[in-house]
Amino acid sequence: MKKMNLKILEDGQSTGLSVRNGGFMAEAASVCLHHHLHPSRVNFAVVGAIQESYQLSRLKTDELSINSFADIDEAAQFGAMGIAVALIHDQKGWKVKRSWKGTGFDYWVGDQKESYPFKDTLRLEVSGDFRGTDAELRQRLKSKLEQTTRSDSTNLPAYAVIVEFSNPKSLTGAR
């Protein structure tokens, strides 16, 4: 079982996220896990196009962090983005750059040897679910992969990562 620590999102180097943006996502994911009473280290299964088993370490949470993410659906979305970015970094060593609305995906992913957008890499679409059934997650994965067709003119592969927090896991797909 591999280890993944959400603190990597806060270093401002490894993933391509700024210290503040990465910390925001790490805290959002940690609050979602806290709300489900998960310990600071939890087993996290990744299935689909990417297959891996992790021991995921979250940040410590307190009243201030919990109150900062009172909208739990929003916390799930931002937390999922953080986990997906950490997952892609762990699997490929790659970094992300935020995409813009209308492209059908959230992040450009690459090794950052090229200028923006990355060349010869991939597109990443992410979705988070605070509590969802396997059927709901599979349907969301299908929908998110279809959403990426808007940017097929890039000729880059598209990945979708769906993160679920009640039974911590991720469904992944590629096209």
C-alpha positions in Angstrom: 0.0 0.0 0.0 1.4 3.4 -1.1 1.3 6.4 1.2 -0.2 9.8 0.1 -0.1 12.8 2.4 -2.3 15.8 1.6 0.5 18.0 2.9 2.1 17.7 -0.5 -0.5 20.0 -1.9 0.8 22.8 0.4 4.4 22.8 -0.7 3.9 25.1 -3.7 6.3 23.0 -5.8 5.4 19.4 -6.3 1.9 19.6 -7.8 1.9 22.9 -9.6 -0.6 24.4 -7.1 0.3 27.5 -5.2 0.8 27.1 -1.4 -2.6 28.8 -0.7 -4.6 27.0 -3.4 -3.1 23.6 -2.5 -3.6 24.2 1.2 -7.3 25.2 0.6 -7.9 21.9 -1.3 -6.1 19.8 1.3 -8.1 21.4 4.1 -11.4 20.9 2.2 -10.6 17.2 1.7 -9.6 16.9 5.4 -12.8 18.4 6.5 -14.9 16.0 4.4 -13.0 13.1 5.9 -13.4 14.5 9.4 -17.2 14.8 8.9 -17.3 11.1 8.2 -15.3 10.4 11.4 -12.3 9.0 9.5 -9.0 8.9 11.4 -6.0 11.0 10.3 -4.8 8.1 8.1 -7.4 6.2 6.1 -7.3 3.5 3.4 -8.1 5.0 0.0 -8.8 2.8 -3.0 -8.4 4.0 -6.6 -10.1 1.9 -9.2 -10.6 2.1 -13.0 -8.0 3.6 -15.4 -5.7 4.1 -12.4 -5.6 1.3 -9.9 -3.8 1.8 -6.6 -4.3 1.4 -2.8 -3.2 4.3 -0.6 -2.9 5.1 3.0 -4.2 8.7 2.8 -3.0 11.1 5.5 -5.2 14.2 6.0 -4.5 17.5 7.7 -5.6 18.1 11.3 -9.0 19.8 11.5 -10.3 22.2 14.1 -13.4 24.3 14.6 -12.1 27.1 12.4 -11.4 24.7 9.5 -14.7 23.0 9.8 -16.6 26.3 9.9 -14.6 27.5 6.9 -16.2 24.6 4.9 -19.8 24.7 6.1 -21.0 24.1 2.5 -20.0 20.4 2.5 -20.8 20.0 -1.2 -18.3 22.8 -2.1 -15.8 21.2 0.3 -16.2 17.9 -1.5 -15.6 19.4 -4.9 -12.4 21.3 -3.8 -11.3 18.4 -1.7 -11.7 16.1 -4.6 -9.6 18.4 -6.8 -6.8 18.2 -4.2 -6.9 14.5 -4.0 -7.0 14.1 -7.8 -4.0 16.4 -8.2 -2.0 14.5 -5.5 -3.0 11.2 -7.2 -1.8 12.4 -10.7 1.4 13.7 -9.2 2.0 10.4 -7.4 1.3 8.3 -10.4 3.2 10.3 -13.0 5.2 13.0 -11.2 3.3 15.6 -13.2 2.0 19.0 -12.3 -1.2 20.8 -13.1 -2.3 24.1 -14.5 -5.9 25.2 -14.1 -8.0 25.2 -17.2 -10.8 27.7 -17.9 -14.6 27.5 -18.1 -16.0 26.0 -21.3 -13.2 23.5 -22.0 -14.9 20.6 -20.3 -12.1 19.8 -18.0 -10.5 21.3 -14.8 -6.7 20.9 -15.3 -4.0 20.6 -17.9 -1.6 18.0 -16.7 2.1 17.6 -17.7 5.7 17.6 -16.7 6.0 21.4 -17.0 9.0 21.3 -19.4 6.7 23.0 -21.9 4.9 26.3 -21.7 1.2 26.5 -21.0 -0.7 24.6 -22.0 1.4 21.5 -21.7 2.2 19.6 -24.9 1.8 15.8 -25.3 0.1 15.3 -21.9 -3.5 15.1 -20.8 -6.7 16.8 -19.6 -8.1 16.1 -16.1 -11.7 16.5 -15.0 -12.6 16.1 -11.3 -15.7 15.6 -9.3 -16.3 15.1 -5.6 -19.1 13.5 -3.7 -19.5 13.8 0.0 -21.6 10.6 0.1 -22.5 8.6 -3.0 -23.5 5.1 -4.1 -21.3 3.1 -6.4 -24.0 3.5 -9.1 -24.1 7.2 -8.7 -20.3 7.4 -8.9 -20.2 5.3 -12.1 -22.8 7.5 -13.7 -20.9 10.6 -12.7 -17.6 9.2 -14.1 -19.4 8.5 -17.4 -20.9 12.0 -17.5 -17.5 13.6 -16.7 -15.7 11.7 -19.4 -18.4 12.8 -21.9 -18.0 16.4 -20.7 -14.4 16.3 -21.9 -15.4 15.9 -25.5 -15.8 19.7 -25.7 -12.0 19.9 -25.9 -11.2 16.9 -28.1 -9.7 19.3 -30.7 -6.6 19.3 -28.4 -6.0 15.6 -29.4 -4.9 15.0 -25.8 -6.1 12.1 -23.6 -8.8 12.9 -21.0 -8.9 11.5 -17.5 -11.8 11.8 -15.1 -11.3 11.3 -11.3 -14.4 11.0 -9.1 -13.6 11.1 -5.3 -16.1 9.9 -2.7 -15.5 10.7 1.0 -17.9 8.5 3.1 -16.1 5.3 2.0 -12.9 7.0 0.8 -12.2 6.0 -2.8 -11.8 7.2 -6.3 -13.2 6.0 -9.6 -11.0 6.9 -12.5 -11.6 6.7 -16.3 -9.8 7.7 -19.4 -10.6 8.3 -23.0 
